[in-house]
Amino acid sequence: MANRSNHTPTIQELRALVYCSDLGSVSQAADTLNLTQSAVSRSIRTLEDRLGVLLFHRVRKRLILSDAGRALVHDARDILAVLERSAKMAMAFGKGGDVLRLAVLPTFAATWLIPRLPSFLDAHPDVSIDLASTLHPIDFTDSPFDGAIQRAALARKDTDVAHLLDEQLIMVAAPRLVAGGTILSTADLATYPLIQLATRPELWNDWFIGADATPIERTQGPRVQHFDMVISAAQAGLGIALLPTIFAEQALANGTLHKVHPRILQSNAYYALIRPKARAQSATMDAFATWLQALVQTT
């Protein structure tokens, strides 16, 4: 275990610094922290001695931060906040069992993975799931994630990439924008707003080229960051959308969206389970991968 640097503050010292800064008084800080005044004073004095700087000016029995104190207290707040979040996260996992940490594309998580997770957790009741949404490649050497579910193109080197689902996109709209049962021609699209996906701006061009049609020179319509927002914008009637079929399932089933063109765009992208090669084997991650592969066979 690495030793703490000689100048690194303790948690108690950081808490004393922050509370003395906020309250301007050792006695009030001590009351708030449920410590003695001498304990708080000792924490501040020890920290000042260790760093070789004055953290507070004592002015008429009030504590006023020095320049060095102002610089340190800013980071101290962030450090204590991170520790608080980490402690609450650990508490949420309960006693025992493994924690499976996954980075997942936000719309894949919301529309496909999360609704299916109960079957995995029923079979593995001692496992806790920690999901984070991300649109960016995962550097497993600098993150806590056991794996990621993303488009395979986002996989970094030194990862294993397991194919899950191909990406097929369909054209959809809300009934308030395009009446149910209406099938649009390619020419009709020039008269409608087309929802743009900022992270993949080429999708509409790909659709037109695949349909042997000339792309619209100026594609008009709202621009959003990820497919979750594309779904919401389409449901609100803000425009026509291209959506992967796996993300459109629920909206099509409940009637908030419907297909408005028969063509399916077969993307070159596919969704994959990405795992770091340089990581100890995990029975929990292996079980999840097996469950996931079995699941996609039925999708």
N, C-alpha and C positions, 0 to 999 in steps of 0.2 A: 504494500500500500504506500502511495506517495506521501511524504511528509509535507505538512503545511509550511509554506514559506514563512520565514521569520517576521516578515512585515505584513502578512495577510491577516486582516481583521477576523475576529471570531463573530459568530452570529450575535452573541450577547452584546458585543461592542457595536455592531452595526445597528442593532435595535436601540441601544442607548443613544447613539448618535442621532438617529432619525427622530426619536421621541423628544430628546432635548432640543433639537432644532425646531420641531413643531410647537412645543410648549414653552420654550424659552426658559425652562426652570428644571433643575435637577430634582427638586422635591416633587413637582407635578409629574415628571417623567417616571420617577420611582413609584408613585402611587398608581399610575396607569399600568406600569409593567409588573406591579405587585412585587417590587423589590425594595430593599432599603436604599436610602439616599447614598450611603457609603458605597454600596455595590455599584450604583450607576456612576457615581463620581470616579470610582476606581476604574470602571470600564473606559470612560472618556480619557482619564489620565494615562492609563496604560496604552491606549491607542495612540494618543499624542506622542508619548515617549517612543513607541515602536516606529512611528512614521517620521519622527523628528520634526513635526510641524505643530503649530497651534491651530486647533480646530474651532475654538470659540474664543471670543473676546468677552470678558466678564464686565458688564456695564451696569452699575447700579443694581446688582443682584440679578440681572437678566443675562441670559446667554445669547450672544449674537454671533452667528457664523462668520468665521474668517473666510478669505478667498479659498484657502485650501479646504475648509469645511464645506463650503458650497459645492466645490467640485466633487468631493467625496460623497456627500449626502445624496446627490442626484443618482449616482450608481448604486448606492446602498438601498435606496427605495426599489430600484429595479431588481436587485439581487434578492431582497426579501420577498418581493412579489412573485418571482419565479419559484422560490422555495415553497411559498404558500400554495401555488398552483400544483407543484409537483406532489406535495403532501396530500392535497385533496384528491389528486389523480390516483395515488397509491391507495388511499382509503376506499376509493370507489371500486377497486378490484376485489375488496373483501379478503378473507383469509384463505391462504393456500391457493393451489392451482396455478396454471400457466397463464401468461398474458400474451396474446397474439397481437402484435402491432403491425398494422397495414396502412400503406398509403394508397389511396384509391382515387381515380378520377371522380369528381364530385357527382356528375350525373349518373355514372355507372353505379356508384354507391347508393344514391337515393332511389333510383328507379329499378335497379336490377339486384344488387347484392343484398342490401338491407332487408328487403321483403323476403328473401330466401334464407337469411341467416338463422332464423329460429330452428330450422331442421339440423343445422350443424351444432348449435348450442344444446339442443335436446340430446344429441348423441354424445356430446362432450360437455357435461354440466360443470366441470371444474375449470373450464377455460373462460377467460375474460377477453373481450374484444376491445381493442383501442384503435379506432379508425380516424384517419386524418385525410382530408381531401387535398389534392394537389394537382396542378396542371403541368408541373415541371418534372424533369428527370430526377430520380432519387440517387443521391450519393450515399450508398450504404456504409461507407467508411466513416461518414460524418453524421449519421442519423441512427435512431434507435429502431428503425423499422426492420421487421423480419421479412417482409416482402411487399410488393406493390402490384396493383392491378391497373394497367395503363395500356395505351397503344404500344405495340412492340417497338415502334420507331423511337420511343423515349428511353429504351433500355440503354444503360451505359455498358462499357466494357466490363469484363469480369463478373457478368451476371448470367444466370440461366433463364432462358425465356421459353415458357410453355404456352403454346397456342391455346386460346380459349374459344373465342368467337370471332368470326369474320364480321366485317362491318358492311351492312347494306343500308342504304339511305332511301327514304321515301319522301314524297312531297305531301305536306299536310297543311290544313287550314282550319280555322274555327268556323262553325256554321254561320256565325254572325257576319263573317267576311265573305265566305263562299257557301252558298246554300248546299245543304246536304244532298248528295247524289250527283252534284255537278262535277263533270270532268273537264278540266281546262285543256286547251290546246297550248302548244308551245308559244304561239303568237299571243295568246291571252296574257301570258305572264308579264308582258311589257306594261300592262295596265294596272298591275298590283304591286304593292310594296313587297320586297323580298327581304326577309330577315337575314342579317349578316352575322356570321360567327367570327369574332375578331381573331381568335387563335387559329382559325383555318379559313382564311378568306378566299381560298381557291375553290371551295365546294360548288358554288353556283356555276363557275366557269366549267368545272369538270362535268356538271350535269348537262349543260348546253352542248358541250363538245361531244359527249357520249350520245346525245340525242340527235347528232348530226345537224345541230342548229347553231346559228351564229350567236355567240354570247351577247347579252344586252350591254351596250357600250357603257351606260351609267346605271349601275344597279342601285335603285332607290329602296330605302327601308331602314329600320332601326338596326344598330350594330351593338351586339352584346358579347359578353366574355366567354360563356360556356353554354353547353347544351341545356342545362337546367333553365337558364334564362331564355334560351330559344323557345323551349316548351311554354314557359309562362307568357312570353310575348305573343306566340301564336295563339294560345288560348284566349288572350285578351283581344284578339282580332287585329293586332298591329301589323300583320303581314303573313305571307306564305313562308313556310319553313321547310328545310331539308333536315330530316331527323333519322338517325339510326333506328332501324325497326325495333331493336331491343329497348330503346328509350321511349318509343312512342306507344308501346303496348297498353299501358294503363289509360292514357288519354284517348286512344282509339276505343278501348273497351267501354269507357264511361261516356263516350260521345262528345267530349269537349274538343276533340280534333277528328278530322276524317281525311281520307286520302283524296287528293284532287287531281292526280295524274297517275296513269297505270305504270309508268316506267320506274324501275328500281335501279339506283346507282350502286354498282358494285365497287366499293372502295378498295384501294390497294392496302389500306390499313387493316390491322386486326388487333383485338384485345388479348392481352397476355398476362399470365402470372409471372412476375419478374422476381427472381431471388438472387441474393449475393452468393457467389461461389466461395468467397473467403469468409465463411461463417460456420460455426459449429453446427452439426446436424441437430435438428429439432424435431422430436416426434410429433409435437403439436402442429408445427408448420407442415410436416409431411401429411398428417391426417387432414389438414385443411386443403392441401393441394389435391389429395385423393378425392375428397368430397366435392371439390370444385370441378374436377375433371368429370366425375360421374354426373354432376348436375348439368354441365353444358351438353352432355350427350343427349339429354332429354329436352333441350331447349330448341 
